[in-house]
Amino acid sequence: MSSVVVVGAGFGGMAAALRARAKGHEVTLIDRCERLGGRAQVFERNGFRHDAGPTVLTAPFLFEELFALFDRSLSDYVTLVPLKPWYRFEFADGEHFDYGGSLQDTLDEIKRIHPPDVEGYQRLLAHSRKLYDVGFTKLADQPFHRMDVMLAQVPHLARLGAWRSVWQMVCRYLQSDYLRQAFSIQPLLVGGNPFDTTCIYGLIHFLEQAHGVHFAMGGTGALVDAIERLMREQGIEIRLNTTVTGLSCQNQRITTVELESNQAPSESLAADWVISNADPAHLYGKLLAPKEVNWTARLKTSRWRKSMGLFVLFFGTKRTYDQVAHHTIWMGPRYRELLDDIFNKKILADDFSIYLHRPTATDPSFAPPGCDSYYALVPVPNLQGNVDWASAGPRLTERVIEALDRTTLPGLKEVIVDPFFMTPQDFEQRYLSPEGAGFSVSPLFRQSAWFRFHNRGEGPKNLFVVGAGTHPGAGLPGVVSSAKVVDRLMPNAA
């Protein structure tokens, strides 16, 4: 039976491991972290639990498909609950906008803020459905390693105006600046700037309306645990606290995977096939010898723009804030100018915006009784910005706490418990993410589809690639769909 080694246990790697196992391969999954999930780690401190990675769960059918491969039901392993609202937007002048629930809920909120935009939003949603039908339904699980596949899609992409940015698309339909901001932030969920990310990512509007936004009881970590249980039931070998240090090749094929761990400082593992869930820039820049890498991957590794970085502040509170939604998007006083500072100038500005996650709004088990658990995520420049995070991290912590104390979480300074943070340096060191990027390469049009890192390895013939840096892109639906692409390319076990 042929052997498959999966490098990296993010959601793309876990999904690929399951799909390879369903094809009859012997599968070994390797990750350098203490638990599965890649960036979806879980921190437990003083009775507070914190999901460290993705918390917005859309398209749950993609996870149901993984369990169905083995005649299992996702609901027997983890409980997903729908959220309402999906997000609460809080603007700098005190206005707010609750997005999600039923379509009528959203239309009622739009009418409250700017009645003429009710009709405009309905047209935006109709356009989003067209983007979804092409960009997600037809193309999200299709291989894009051949140029003729890309050329065949040019007429469809041109008809949908794919050269426009998400911001330009939203402005065609909506007049209110509040609503323009609220309905253009989706690229930030996958590492992109709304002002230069292709409007294909506008499909997220319809994706959310069609499938809702959910939360796994117990957190994203509980979803990881459910997938781990399924993998172990199916005989997938899991090796944690183990780092892949290189991939050795002969005759254009990977023959061995080089490993390091506390137990074995140097070890080699034979492989018939390798699926990499490492960042592609790390894969092609560090794990493979230059002579084994195609010119296309070398070009992308050296030239492609990385996503922004992330500063994440974790904390608990000695009281509950029952008025605070599960997901709050706290908008700073600047929008376009702030994003320009982050993505283009790569400077850490004095102002910021925050994604505030309060899981205890849905699942009180994240904190001791009478307490709340939070993380506050702030988009920041990646490490190309040369920010001194040793000093900037504590200062930004103070500023975020001050801002939340003044607005969403009054009295926070008096009740906050055990704050700690992660910076782009942590992403680079813990997850081997080049430049500390939060979402691998940016989702620009010129870095999408064929132009993105290919799912069929650009070098060794027995290499496949999944995860945020590959087609179709970052975010849970994207990385899980990348494993479906590999499923189409990988043969069944001999």
N, C-alpha and C positions, 0 to 999 in steps of 0.2 A: 504494500500500500504506500502511495506517495506521501511525503511529509511536507507540511506547510508550516513555516515559521512566520508569525505575525509580530512585527516590531512596533510596539506601542499599543496601549490598551485604552485609548480614548474611545468614544462611541463609534467612530469609524472602524477602528481596529477590532473592537468587540463584535460589531455587526459583521465584519469580514470574516472573523474567525468562525462565527456560527454558519455563515453561508459556505465557507470552505468545508466545514465539518458535514454539512448537509449534502455536499457533493461526494462524500466518502473519504476525504483526506484525513490523515492523522494530523492534528493541529496542536502547535505549541504557541502560546501567547506570552510575550515577554514585555515587562514594563519596569521602569526604574523607580516608580513610586511605591509607597507602602501598601496601597490598595488600588484596585482597578478604577477606571473612569477617566484617566488622563487628567485634564484640568478640572474635572468634576470630583475633586477630592472633598473630604468632609473633615472639619476641625471640631473637636470636642474640648471645651474649656470651661471648667467650673460650673458644669451643669447646663451650659449653653451649647447648642449645636449650630454649625454654620456650613451650608453648602458653599463651596469655594468656586464653583464653575457655573455652567448654564442653569438657569432657573425657570426660563420660559419654555414650556413644552407645547408645541404645536404639532399637527399631523401625527397623532398617536397611532394611526393605522400603520405607520412605518415600523413601529415597535411590535405591533400585533403580528405583522408579517414574519418577523424573526421567530416568534414563538410558534407560529403556525407551521413553520418549516419542519417542526418536530411534533406536530399534532398536539401542541400545548396552547393554553390560553393565557395571555398576558394578565388578565384579571385574577387568575389564580396565584399570581406571584407578587403583584403590587396593585394598589388601588389608586386610580387617577380620578381627580375631581375637577369639574369645570370651575373657572374663576369668574367673578362678576364684581366690579368691572375687571377687564383685562389689565388696564393701566389707568392710573389717575395722573393727569398732567397738572402740575402746579407751576404757574408762571410768576415771573419776578414781581409783577404788579398786584398779585393776589388773586387773579383769575384762575379758575381751574376747569378741567375738562375730563369727564369720566368716559373712557372709551371701552366699548365691549359689552358683552351680554348678548341681547338680541339685536337685530338690525334696527328695530324700532327704538331701542334704548339709545343707540348711537345717533339716530336721526333726531330724537328729542333733544339730546345734548347739543347737537349742531344747531338746531333751531333756537335754542336758548342763547347761544353765543352769536350766531349770525344767520338769520333765517334764509337769505338768498343762497347760502351754501348747501342747503338740504338737497336741492336738485343737482348742484355741482358734485356733491359727494356721491350721489347715485350714479352719475356718469363716470366719475372716477372709479367706482367699484366695478362698473361694467367693463371699463378698459382694463382694470386689474384682472378681471376674469379672463380676458383674451390673453393677457400676459401669462397667466397661470396655465391656460390650456396649452400654450406653446412651451413656455419656459420650464414648467414643472411637469405637467402630465406627459408631454411628448418627449422632453429632452433631458430631464433630471437624471434618468438612469441609463442614458445612451452614451456609448463611448465617443469621445471627441479627439482621439489621437490621430485621425486621418483628416487631412485638409478638405477632401471632397465632402466629408460629412458636414463640416463647417460651411462650405460654399453652398450646400443644398439648403441651408437655413437662412442664408442672406436675404432672400425675398420676404420670408416671414418676419425676420427681425426688422427689415426696412419698413415694412407695412405697419409695424407696431411702434416705429420711431425709437428704436433701441439706442440710437446715438444721443438721445436726450438724457439729461440727468434726472434723477428722482425728483429733485427740487423743481426743475422745469416742468416735469409732468404734473406734479401736484398743483403748481401755480396756474396751469391751464384750466383747472377745474374749480379751485377754491380761491376766495377773496380774502378771508380773515387771516391775519398773520398768525393768530393763535393756532388755527386749524392747519395752516400751511406747515407750521413747525411740527404739530402733532402727527400729521400724516406723511412727514418726510423723514422722520427719525429712524425708520426701519433699517436703512443701510448700516446704521451704527450698531445694530444687533449682530451684524456679520462683518464688522470691521471697516466699513466704508464711509466716506464723506458724502452726504446727500447731494452736495453740489457738484460732484464729479463721478458718482457711481451711476452706472447704466440703469435706466428706468426699468429694465427687466426685473429688477428686484422689487418693483412696485407690485409684483404678484403676491407679495406677502399680505397685502390687504385682503385679497380674496381668500388666500390660504387660511387666515385667521377667521374670516366670516364663515368659511365652509366647514372648518374643523374645530374652531374654538381655541381657547388658551387654557391649558390644564396645569395641574400641580400633582405630583406624585406624593401621596401621604408618606411622611418620613423623609421627603425631600428627594432631590435628584440622586442623592446617595442611595436611597431605597430602590430607585430604578436600576442603578448600577448593581446593587446587590441581587436584584431579581435576575438580571442578565447573567451575573456570575453563577448563580444557582443553576440556571439553565445550561450554561457552558459546562459546568462540572458534571451535571447529569448526563451530558452527551459525550463525556470522556475527553474534553479539551484540557490539555495540560496548561496550567497557569503558573508562571514564574515571576514573582514580584521582587522588588529591591535588586533588580538585575538590569544593568545598562548594556545595550548593544554598542560596541566600540568600533566595529567595522564589518564589512561584507567582502569576503574573499571570492574572487572570480577565476574561472578557467573557461576558455573557449566561449566567451560572451554569456556565461551563465554563472550565477551565484552558486557556490558549492558549500560554503560554510559561513555561519554567522558567529562573529567573535563577541564574547561576553565578558563582563566583569561584575563581580558581586563581592560582598563581604565573605561569603563562603568559598568562592572560587575567584581569586584575583585575575585569572586568565583561563578561558575555556572556549572551546569551539563546538558548534552545533551544526551538524549536517542538515541540508535542506534541499528538497527538490523544487520548491516554490517559496518565494518570499513576498509577503504583503507588508508594505511599510505604512505605518500610521504616524511616523515621525514627520516633522515639518520637512517638506521637500527640499528646502534650501539647506537644511542640515543633512538630509539624506545624500544629496548630490555633492555638497561641499565638504562633508566630513566623513561619511561612512563608506563611500566608494572612491577608489583611485580615479584621478582625472581621466586616465585613458579608457576607463570603463563607462564614461558618461557621454551621452550624445551632445552635440553642440547646442541643441535647443535647450536642454536642461542647464547647461553651463551658462547660457545667455540669461535665462530666467533667474538663475541663482544669483548672478552678479548684478542684474539690471532691474528686475521687477520690484515695484514699490511695495513695501510692507504696510500692513495695517497700523493703526494707532496702537499705543500702549494702554495699559489699564492700571489704575491705582484703586485698590479695593480695601476699604476699612471695615473691619468686623468688630461688632460690639454687642453687648447686651444692655438691658435696662432693668432697673429694680421696680419698675411699674409697667403697666400695659398702656399703649396708646390705641384705644379701641377705634378711634376715628380714622386711623391711618390704613390705607388699602394695602393689599398684598404686594402690588407693584406700583411704585410711585416714580414718575419721571419729573424730577425737580429741575426746571429750566432756569438757567442763569439769565442775567440781563442782556447778554449778547448771544447771537445764534451763529450767523454766517461768519462773523469776525472771529469768534472763539474757535470754530472749526478750522478756519484758515490758520490760526495760531498752532493748533494741534497737528494738522495734517501737512501743511505746507511750510510754515515758518519753523515748526517743531520747537516751539517755546512753551514753557509752563507759565501761563498767564495768571494774573491775580484772581480772575473770576473763573467759574467752572459751572458745569451742570452735573447732576447726580442721578443715577438710577438707584433707588432705595428699595431694598428687598426686605419685607417683613413676613417671613413664613409663618409666624405665630398668628397671623390674621386668619390662617386656614388650619394650621396644625399646631396646637399649643405644646406638643411634646418637644418642640425645639428649645424650650426654655423652662426653668423652674416655675412652679405655680406663681401667678401674679407678676410674671416678668415677660419681656419680649426679647426676641433675637433679631438681629439686623445685619445686613451688609450694605454699605454705600459704595457704589462703583462710580469712579470718575474717569472719563476718557482723558488721556494725557498723551504727550508725544512718546513715540517709541525711543529706543536708546540712541538713535541717530541724533536726537536732540541734545545729547550731552548734559542732561540734568544730573546734578549731584544728589542722588536720591537719599544718601545718608543724612543729609541735612534737610532736603526738600520734603522727605516723607513725614517726619514729625511736624513740620510747619503746615503741610497740607492737612494732616490729621486735625490740628487745632482749628484750621479755617473751616473744614467740613463740619466739625462738631459745633462751632460757633454759628454757622449758617443754619443748620438743622435746629439748633436751640432757639434761634430767632424766628423760625417759621414752622416747619412741619412737626417738630418734636419739642415743644416748649418745655423748658426745665431740664433739658437733656443733660446739661453739665452737672446737675446735682444727682442724677440717677444712673449715669452711664457706668457700665461694668466692663472691665478688662478689654479695652480697645487694643487691637493690633492690626497690622496692615501688610499688604503685598504691593510691590512695585514692579515695573517692567524688568528690573534686575532679577527679581524672583522668578519671573516667567522664563527668562533666559537661563537661569541656573537650574531651576527645578524641572522645567519641561523642555530644555534645549531648544528654545524658540529664538531663532536669530533676530537680533536687534530688540529682543523682548517684546515682539509684536504679539498682540492679544489674539489675532485671528489669521496668522500667516500673511499671505499676500493680499493686497487690497482688491476689492471686487470692481475694478475699473473695466470698461468694455474691452480695452486692449489687453486685459489680463483675465479674460473669461473664455469659457468654452475651449476651442482649440488652442488659444493663446495661454491658457492656464497650464499648470503642470498636469501632464497626462496621467490617466489612471493606468494605462499600460506603461511600464517603466521605460524611461528614455535612456536606455543603456542595456543592461543585462536582459536577456530574453525571458527569464523566468521571474521577473520582478513586476509587481503591481503596487499601485500607490492609492491610498485612501486618505480622507481627512480634509481639513479646512483649506489646504493649499491646492487641492485638486478640484476637478469638475465634480459636482456643480458648485461647490463653495462651502463657506462656513455656516455655522448654525446647526442645530440638531437635525432638521430635515435634510440639510445639505450633506453633512458627513455620513449620515446613515444611508442616504441615497448613493453616495460614492461607493459604498460596499455593494450596492445592487449593480453598479456599472461593472465592478470587478467580477461579480457573479456571472455576468454575461460573457466575460473574457476568459475566465479560468475554466479549463476542462474538468470533467469529472475524474475521480480517482481511477487509475488504471486497474 
